[in-house]
């Protein structure tokens, strides 16, 4: 009995012993140097073609951050966080400071201070969560994405393929049907040819390339070709990030609408357009004509839903869009117009900038 009481006392004294202090761990989704927010942080990276001056417009606050210029800019494109400004034989990389991280069943939104990261040789860049592939002149440089997000340009490999699109933890090379690892090692074949490949687009159904003989869709179940209507060779495909509906200019005939879920490519008889973008399933396709008029088209019926005179002339203007708004740059007026495409192309806001936004990329989506 005395032994049992002594044992019990020892057990109780052990339970009452002070516990070690807990180790502080970063909260779920923590990113060093960034602020997590409750809503997407949409931003526009804008560049003046002549001076090369780059600016970042925060669409939530209207604040503009100037990043200076490093020479004339020929074109611009982005990957959700970074904008890549083409200058001669290289790309200037701008970190917009606004991005979204998709964890599958939920999203995280972040904001940080915009900054100029530096420049790399190349003409086109594609990025995912692990790598950024910078293609040009028959080869591709692979950059460490984590270090790029910290403001460092670190090359991890150089591979003799161009263009290269990161997708599904692999790199797709449509020109020769090759699949390689993120270090450039062979990892299989795409399975379908793609003569004269254009820019690639990643959708929720897979990666899409515009080829001379149709659109190549590379998904989890393999690769297949979606034929174009007779006589159509579209320009680059555009769509809301992650969407399964894309649109492209189709010469004098109009706009080609590609539905990667239904595996269809349909022509909208709009006549020639200078810029186009698709808002997604059940949403309109937006097109800008040379006279500066913005049009909304129903991609299923082919009917025009709305039109509004927006610019004196289209020029270099593009259409960028997210789940609620579209943005059209107006270089002549030194402004950007925000459009509610679900409300008859209502002009929601105009941002007067004081500089010429020749090129524009939306990030944070």
N, C-alpha and C positions, 0 to 999 in steps of 0.2 A: 504494500500500500504506500509506504513511504517512497519506494522507488518510482511508482506511478506519479505521485504528486511532484517529485523532483523533475521527472521527465516533462510533465505538463508545464511546470514553471519555466523550464528551459525553452520549450516550444513557444510559450507566450512571450518570453523575453525576446526571442528571435523575431517574432512577428512585429514586435514594437520597435525593433531597431530602425534607425533613420535610413531612408532609401537614398541611393545616389541621385544627385541632381540630374534631371533630364537633359539630354543633349538637344539643343535647338537645331531643328532641321528647317530648310527652306520650305515655305508653303508650296502646295501643289501648283505647278504652272509658273513658278518663280523664274524670272529672267533678270540676271544682274544688269543694273543700269537702266532698267525700263520700269514703267508703271503699268500695272495691269488695270484694265478698265472694264466697265460693265457693257459697253457698246463698241461696235467697230470704229476704228480710227481712220476714216477715209481721208486721204490727202491727194493732192495733185502735184506732180513734179512738172514744172514748166521751164522751157528753155527758149531763149532768143537765138534764132538761127545765125544771125550776123555776128553778134558779140559773144555768143556762147554762154551768156549769163544764165545761171540756173537758179530757180526759186522753188520753194515748197510751200504750197497753200494748204493750211489746215482747214478742212471743210466744216468742222464743228465750231471753230472759234473765229474763222476768217483771218487768222494771223498768217503773215507771209514771212518766211525765212529766206534771206538771200545767201547764196553760196558762191557768188562770183562767177567769172568766166575764164575758160582756158582755151578759147579758140572757137571758130564757127562749128555749129552743130548741124549735121545732115539729117538725122532721124533720131527717134527715141522709142524705146519699148521697155517693158517692165516684167517683173515676176511676182508681184504681190507686195513686196517690200522695197526692192531696189529698182531704180530706174537706170537704164544703160543708154547713155547719150553717145551716138556715133560721131566721131570726129576723125576724118581721114581714115587711117588704117587702124584706129583703136577705139576703145569704148571707155568713156568716163563713167565711173560707178557712183551713183548718188544713193545714199541710205535715206529714205523718206522719213524714217522714224515712226511709221505706222504699219502694223501688220496683224495678221490673224494666224493662230495656230490651231489646226484641226486635230482633235484627239479622237475622232470617230464619232463618239456619242455626245460630245460637247465641244465647244470652242472657247479659246482664250483670246482676248484682245489686248494689244499692247501699244504704248506710245513712248517715244523717246525723242531726243533732240535730233533733228536732221543734220546730216554731215556729208561732206565730200570724202569718199573713201580713197580715190585714186584712179589710175587708168591702167588698162591692159590692152595688148594687141588683139584684134579680132573685129568681127562685124556683127555678131549676133550672140546673145547669151540666154541660156535657159537655166532656171534654178529650181531645186526642190529643197527639202529640209536638210539634206546632207551634203549636196554638191552643187556647184554652179559650173556649167559647161559653156565655155567661150569658144565659138567656132569661127573659122576664117582661113582662107587660102589653103584649103585641103586638110587642115588639122584642127584639133580641139585641145584647149587647155582646161584642165579640171582644177577648180579652186575649192579649198576647204570652206564649207558654208559656215561652220561654227566660228571660224576665225574671221570670215568676212563680216559676220554680224557683230564682231568686236572691233571692226574697223581695220582689219589686216587683210592684205591680199597675199595668200599663201597657195602656191601651186603644188598640187599633189601628184599630178601625172600629166603627160602629153600623149595623145593618141592620134594616129594618122587617119582620122575620119572626120567628115564634115558634110552636113550638120549632124549634131548629136543631141538627143533629147533625153534628159533623166526622167525615168518613169518606172514605178514599181520596183525600186531598189536595183534597177539595171539602167543601162544606157542604150537607147535605140538609135540605130544608124540606118535610116530608110534608103539611102542611095544604093547600098549593096545588101540590104536585108539582114544585117548583122545585129546581134545582141551581145553587148560586152558588160563586164562588171565595172564598178566604179574605179577600178585601177587599170582598166583597159584590157583585161584578160577575156578571151572568147567565152561566151556563155550561151550560145545557141543561135538560132535563126528566127527571123520574124515570120517567114513562111510565105510572104507575098512580095512581089516586086513593087517598086515605086519609082518609075522613071521621072526625072526632073522634079525632085521633091521640093516643096515650098516649106514655109515656116510650120513648125509643129504646134499643136494646141492640146493641152491636157483637159479632158472632161471626166465626169464621174463614170463614164462607160469605157474610158480608155484614152489612148493618145491618138490624135488625128493628124494626118499629113495630107496636104493637097498634092496630088501627083498628076502627071500629064493624062493618065487614063482613068482617073477617078480618085475618090478620097479613100485613103488607107486608114482603117480603124484597127488599132492594136490593143486588145483587151485581155482580160483574164482567160478567156476561152479561145485565144488564138487571134489570128489576123484575117480580115476580110476587106474586100474592095467594094465601095459604094459607087456605082457608075454615075457620071454626070449626064444631064440631058444632052441630046445630040448637038454638037457644035459649040459646046460651052467649055471654056477653060477658065475657071475662076481665079481671082486674085487671092490674097491672104485671107484666111478665115478669122473671124472675130466673134467673141461671145462673152457673156458674163462669166467670170471665173467659176469653174466647176460645173457650169450648165451643160446640157446635152443638146442644145440647139445652137448652131453657128451660122454665120452669114458671111458672104463674100461678094465683091463686085463681080459682074459678069459682062464686062465690055459694054457695048451699045445696047444690049438686050435688057439688062436690069440687074437683079440681085439673085444669087443662088443661096437657098436656105437648106442647110444640112441638118437632118435630125438623126443623131447617132443611136437613139433608142429604137426608132422605127426603121433605121437603115435606108433612109430616103434622101434624095437630093432633088429639090423642086425649084423651078425658075419662077421668080416674081417678075412679071412684065412691067417694070417701072420705068424703063428707059435708062439711059446712063446716069450713074451716080458717082460722086467723088469720095464718099465715105459711108460706111455701113457698120452696124453692130446689132446683135440679137440679145434681147433681154432674157430669153429662156422659154421653157414650155408654157404655153398658154398666155404668153406675153408678146407684145409687138416687136417687129423688126424696125429699126430706125435707119433712115437713109437721108443723106444730105446731097442735094443737087447743086450744080455749078452756080445757080442763081442765088445760093444762100438760103434756100428753103429747106426746112427740116420736115420729113414725112414719117408717119407711123403706118406700118402695113400689118395686116393680119396674115401671118404666114400660112394659115390653113386655107382661108377663103381667097386670098390674093387681093382682098379689098383694102383700099386706103382708109384708115381710121381717122386720121387728122393730118393737118399741115399747118406750119407757121413760118412766116418770114422772119429769119433770125439774123442773117448776115448780109452785108452788101454783096459779097461773093464768097464762095466756099474756100478757094485757095488751098492752103495747107491744113485746114481745120479737120479735126477728127472727132469721133464720138466715143466717149468712155462712159461706162455705166455700171451701176451696182443694183441691189435689189429694189431700190426705190427711186433713184434719180439717174438722169443722164447729164453729161457735161460736154459742152462744145466750146472749143477755144476760138476766140475771135481776135486774130492778130491785128486787124485793121483798127479795131476799137480799143485794143490793149485791155481785153476783158475775157472773162469766161462766163458762159451762161449755164445756169443749173435748170434742168427741165424735169418736170413731173410727167413721165411718159404714161402713167396710168390715169392722168387727168387731162386728156386731150392736148398733150404737149404744152401744158401751162408753164410759162416761165416763172419759176419759183424765186430765183435770185440771180442777180448779175454781180460778179466780182470785178470791180474796176481796179486794175493792177498798177498802171503807171509804167509798164514795160511790155514788150511784145512777146506774147506766148505762142511762138511759132509751132512748138512741139509740146505735146502733153501726154502724160501717163498717170493713170489713177492707181493708187496703192491702198493697202489696208484692208483689202477685200478678202 
